[in-house]
């Protein structure tokens, strides 16, 4: 499926009003020294370098290979360690080891753009490489059903140019899928419908652009990555890795216009070192993962917690070894506890914490 729609641009931004969370209890400050579980993410074909993390949401359509509360992890490398050639998504049920949920064709390069919708579909980005993993190409967004079958491939040079991360505003039979594009420095919103059990894209808009992007010897490419959406304020937060900054895009779920980068909300060279994955926590804070590919220094492989108004709260080191271990992360919550899951690329593993 090819995507085509007009892009409108405007430059006047209203103030972004978000509730202050400076007094909320720190999420990272509650984490125990070690994760509750450390689960290998390496499937039988040897794929490694786990990137994306996503929880299967409550209400996910039954009868397939997944259940609510399962955790999905996408692999960027193949078994030989070549970046941009991984083909697998593994699923991790509570208390269980990883098993293969999806295995695609050779050379996909599955990215941090990973999510699931209640209607029974899983979305994952593909950014393949050539030249032994050194050159990234446009790629696509894959749509997979609950049985692990590829049912659609969404491709567009303008709107899906290196889908690197995503977040979903799941509305049941419809959803808004926000995608960051690492090869052209933009953010796209896909409006999708699943009313008839099929996955249809009925609207596509570029809603932000201007984020720095560039080839990178360690990470293949760097650019806009982590996305976190606050439905209460209709604000989309963007972790721009190469800029080493977090931006806020207003009216993200409703606009048909492009607001450039949005508003800068967090810049902190002391704690922020190439932010990648991004998640909105139950206490209203944001948590990002330092990739260390740019602005390296200080504590390596750290998760960083900050408020929606840009105040640093806490950090937590995922791995004390070589930089580049932290990448994707996700949070699942209920009224009594939450689970935080983050990949450790140094160990090809998923770390899982439970906080009551």
Beta strands, then each sheet from edge to edge (+ up, - down):
strand 1: 8-9
strand 2: 37-40
strand 3: 48-55
strand 4: 71-77
strand 5: 88-92
strand 6: 98-103
strand 7: 110-117
strand 8: 121-126
strand 9: 129-130
strand 10: 135-136
strand 11: 140-145
strand 12: 150-154
strand 13: 163-170
strand 14: 174-181
strand 15: 186-193
strand 16: 200-209
strand 17: 214-216
strand 18: 220-222
strand 19: 224-230
strand 20: 235-240
strand 21: 245-249
strand 22: 257-258
strand 23: 263-266
strand 24: 275-280
strand 25: 286-290
strand 26: 302-306
strand 27: 312-317
strand 28: 326-333
strand 29: 338-344
strand 30: 349-355
sheet 1: 1+ 22+
sheet 2: 2+ 30- 29+ 28-
sheet 3: 3+ 4- 5+ 6-
sheet 4: 7+ 8- 11+ 12-
sheet 5: 9+ 10-
sheet 6: 13+ 14- 15+ 16-
sheet 7: 17+ 18-
sheet 8: 19+ 20- 21+ 23-
sheet 9: 24+ 25- 26+ 27-
end
